[in-house]
Amino acid sequence: MLSNFGHLRRRLYDGATAIGFWSELCAPLATEVLAGTGFDFCVIDHEHGPGGPFEAMQIMMSLKGSACAPLIRVPENNPVPIKRALDTGAEGLVIPAVNSAEEAGAAVAACLYPPAGMRGNAVPIVRASAYGAHAADYAAQADRELLIICQIEAARAVQNVEAIAAVERVDMLFIGPMDLSGDMGFIGQPDHPEVKRAIAHVEQVAKDNGKLLGTITTPERSIDDLADAGHRLIAAASDTGLLQSAAASLLAHRP
């Protein structure tokens, strides 16, 4: 068995709140530094970041020995990038732009091995199974303990959120306030009152259906605010943002 696989999912279902960061620089050393500070998870971003599966594996190597769980945001809800991301050994996937129950079902199917889903079986050779060393256990463990996260980031998704939340084996609804605000006509205003109302609706539906909640911080919603609202997975920073803000803070004090 891969003893650490699924530990983040188990913690979240036990009621823990996890604080993490986005890996946008595709830099294993930067990720290693941040993981060492105590973050609970890292989202390796393949939707907006420059890397792919090979770079993700290097980043995950830099996380070994830490308690920081590796997640991957895939570039799209498509079985090919989903399969490749899973084979790297990610503990969970963030799947962008899930706008309907049908799309959520397709995401789940791409994540699970047959007969539950349609994930291609390369268990004897992929990093996820320690290159076959844990082949006998990995498939069942992955189907049971993989953290499957659907992003709600469009008005259509908000309209369909009850049906999305009803899809079996979707673990979490992850609200994307930046894209949602843009889709609603308020680009760059994630805390606009109408956007907040839409987000509150998603939050309530998730709770009513026993789904985990996740999101990012915004100017008007801190880590504490989001935790109080029931969010268990909070992406509070990015490697690029932390680097930039630290440099700007330092230079602000130069003579």
Rosetta blueprint (number, residue, H / E / L):
1 M L
2 L L
3 S L
4 N L
5 F L
6 G L
7 H H
8 L H
9 R H
10 R H
11 R H
12 L H
13 Y H
14 D L
15 G L
16 A L
17 T L
18 A E
19 I E
20 G E
21 F E
22 W E
23 S E
24 E L
25 L L
26 C L
27 A L
28 P H
29 L H
30 A H
31 T H
32 E H
33 V H
34 L H
35 A H
36 G L
37 T L
38 G L
39 F L
40 D L
41 F E
42 C E
43 V E
44 I E
45 D E
46 H L
47 E L
48 H L
49 G L
50 P L
51 G L
52 G L
53 P H
54 F H
55 E H
56 A H
57 M H
58 Q H
59 I H
60 M H
61 M H
62 S H
63 L H
64 K L
65 G L
66 S L
67 A L
68 C L
69 A E
70 P E
71 L E
72 I E
73 R E
74 V L
75 P L
76 E L
77 N L
78 N L
79 P H
80 V H
81 P H
82 I H
83 K H
84 R H
85 A H
86 L H
87 D H
88 T L
89 G L
90 A L
91 E L
92 G E
93 L E
94 V E
95 I E
96 P L
97 A L
98 V L
99 N L
100 S L
101 A H
102 E H
103 E H
104 A H
105 G H
106 A H
107 A H
108 V H
109 A H
110 A H
111 C H
112 L L
113 Y L
114 P L
115 P L
116 A L
117 G L
118 M L
119 R L
120 G L
121 N L
122 A L
123 V L
124 P L
125 I L
126 V L
127 R H
128 A H
129 S H
130 A L
131 Y L
132 G L
133 A L
134 H L
135 A H
136 A H
137 D H
138 Y H
139 A H
140 A H
141 Q H
142 A H
143 D H
144 R H
145 E H
146 L L
147 L E
148 I E
149 I E
150 C E
151 Q E
152 I E
153 E L
154 A L
155 A H
156 R H
157 A H
158 V H
159 Q H
160 N L
161 V H
162 E H
163 A H
164 I H
165 A H
166 A L
167 V L
168 E L
169 R L
170 V L
171 D L
172 M E
173 L E
174 F E
175 I E
176 G L
177 P H
178 M H
179 D H
180 L H
181 S H
182 G H
183 D H
184 M L
185 G L
186 F L
187 I L
188 G L
189 Q L
190 P L
191 D L
192 H L
193 P H
194 E H
195 V H
196 K H
197 R H
198 A H
199 I H
200 A H
201 H H
202 V H
203 E H
204 Q H
205 V H
206 A H
207 K H
208 D H
209 N L
210 G L
211 K L
212 L E
213 L E
214 G E
215 T E
216 I E
217 T L
218 T E
219 P L
220 E L
221 R E
222 S L
223 I H
224 D H
225 D H
226 L H
227 A H
228 D H
229 A L
230 G L
231 H L
232 R L
233 L E
234 I E
235 A E
236 A E
237 A E
238 S E
239 D H
240 T H
241 G H
242 L H
243 L H
244 Q H
245 S H
246 A H
247 A H
248 A H
249 S H
250 L H
251 L H
252 A L
253 H L
254 R L
255 P L
